Amino acid sequence: MTTDHCVTISATTSSEADEKLNSSVRQLLDLAKENPTRGILVTKRGAGQFTVELSDHVPYGQTWESVQLLDSAN
């Protein structure tokens, strides 16, 4: 899924994840330059699952990473 400010990525290999993550970050960097107030947040959601988004919590010009794994027991 892709919106103007968020890209959801699914990948089955690490090389596929790297390629998709790099492409998504480049895409959002271009968008961030139009309104330089937000940075990029990359979140690992599970095995091969990521989101890349513009975030008000990340300073412009920076890319932060986080891990937010879902508890499959719930």
C-alpha positions as CSV (number, residue, x, y, z in Angstrom):
1,M,0.0,0.0,0.0
2,T,1.2,3.5,-0.8
3,T,-0.1,6.9,0.2
4,D,1.5,10.2,-0.5
5,H,3.4,10.0,2.8
6,C,3.5,6.3,3.7
7,V,4.7,3.2,1.8
8,T,4.1,-0.3,3.1
9,I,6.6,-2.9,2.0
10,S,6.5,-6.7,1.9
11,A,9.6,-8.7,0.9
12,T,10.6,-12.3,1.0
13,T,14.4,-11.9,0.8
14,S,16.8,-9.4,2.4
15,S,18.0,-8.2,-1.0
16,E,14.3,-7.5,-2.0
17,A,13.7,-5.7,1.2
18,D,16.9,-3.6,0.7
19,E,15.9,-2.7,-2.8
20,K,12.3,-1.7,-1.9
21,L,13.4,0.2,1.3
22,N,16.0,2.2,-0.7
23,S,13.5,3.0,-3.4
24,S,10.8,4.1,-0.9
25,V,13.3,6.3,1.0
26,R,14.4,8.0,-2.2
27,Q,10.7,8.6,-3.2
28,L,9.9,10.1,0.2
29,L,13.1,12.2,0.2
30,D,11.9,13.9,-2.9
31,L,8.5,14.5,-1.3
32,A,10.0,15.8,1.9
33,K,12.0,18.4,-0.1
34,E,8.8,20.1,-1.2
35,N,7.9,20.9,2.5
36,P,11.1,20.5,4.5
37,T,9.6,20.0,8.0
38,R,9.5,16.2,8.4
39,G,12.0,13.4,8.3
40,I,11.6,9.7,7.3
41,L,10.7,6.9,9.7
42,V,11.4,3.3,8.7
43,T,9.5,0.8,10.9
44,K,10.0,-3.0,10.8
45,R,6.6,-4.5,11.6
46,G,7.5,-8.2,11.2
47,A,9.4,-10.6,9.1
48,G,9.7,-8.9,5.7
49,Q,7.2,-6.2,6.6
50,F,8.1,-2.5,6.8
51,T,6.6,0.9,6.6
52,V,8.4,4.0,5.3
53,E,6.8,7.3,6.1
54,L,7.2,11.0,6.6
55,S,7.0,11.8,10.3
56,D,6.6,15.0,12.3
57,H,8.7,13.2,15.0
58,V,11.8,13.0,12.8
59,P,13.7,16.1,12.0
60,Y,13.9,17.1,8.3
61,G,17.1,15.7,6.7
62,Q,17.2,12.6,9.0
63,T,16.0,9.0,8.6
64,W,15.2,7.1,11.8
65,E,14.6,3.3,12.2
66,S,12.3,1.6,14.6
67,V,11.0,-1.9,15.3
68,Q,7.3,-2.4,16.2
69,L,6.7,-6.2,16.1
70,L,3.1,-7.3,16.5
71,D,2.4,-9.9,19.2
72,S,0.9,-12.8,17.2
73,A,-0.5,-14.3,20.5
74,N,-3.2,-11.6,20.6
